[in-house]
């Protein structure tokens, strides 16, 4: 029963109320302080950031139009990365699916270029290509380049290898569209619809070549069937660079428990996405809801299989108090309040990613004597109007004045039988 004094709560009650409030506040301050201490010791490596996409949209990739320490209209810049205790960031070179079979390769090269320039022209950033490089950046923020969507290589293993030469160390097999060789979780586009073939033989070759090169195979955006096929085929651990738990939010972009178990067996990593629609299956989310995904995945496969891939600048709509790259400490504070240990948090922040990356590099080293894969995708699988057959033209009366040495794909149906008849028999 409350005791009132002159219309208010009695002195002892007020003292108790103030004590409780101060105790709760002290707990919050202590958790925040401890989170920052842990993050200073173990600076975060985030697995997916789409700043390069925003630089394309807002600034046409012109770095002279803004100050990289304070970039308007985005969630990422150097000042906020520093405030968020970020020690390493995987920046995505992303190109819309509408560029598939058109100029996706060129556009991807331009996105790789802007990431490379951003990370080499600012003294606080350092472009790296190895796990060791991510460990030793002399206090700088390490930049690793990924490519988001296999449509960007135009079904070409040589293109994949050239991306590697430019510093790309991770590739998502799909984005929101199928490729001729892998299946997306999205039905937004109608590219390359297939039945019962979520990873073709050429798709397996892409995964094997990524294993040989030492590139992280990223299954975020892939269909569950493609993910299962890759998890069974890959010789190296794989990642979901920005996906959350389907059991907590039943969005198709998230990962169901049976796939989490396969990921555990594979030795790979799921890096939890912060996008509200993937966290809460709605436009409204908070830090506690994000932490629910961490708790669930920890129960299913352990904290050692978890990382952070927030997807900042890749989506619109993030949880309250977790809406840009300076806010990571809020999540770590929440996990501390849920009794996550420093060892578990150190893994989530960076050590788990470094361990997986090192294993990918070890598989590469073990395949050192393996020659590059030289298979080409069959033309009928990648049939589109922009592909040509590199062969002498078949001269007819109507084409005697044609000087082009190339044939369109539409000529394939009659050219192959003719080729076989003339050259093989």
PyMOL commands that set and color helices and strands:
alter all, ss='L'
color gray80, all
select helices_A, chain A and resi 11-41+51-59+63-65+78-83+97-99+104-120+131-135+150-153+157-165+201-213+224-233+257-266+276-279+287-301+303-305+328-337+342-366+397-399+409-424
alter helices_A, ss='H'
color red, helices_A
select strands_A, chain A and resi 4-5+8-9+44-49+86-94+125-127+141-148+168-172+216-218+239-240+269-272+306-308+388-390+406-408
alter strands_A, ss='S'
color yellow, strands_A
deselect
rebuild
show_as cartoon
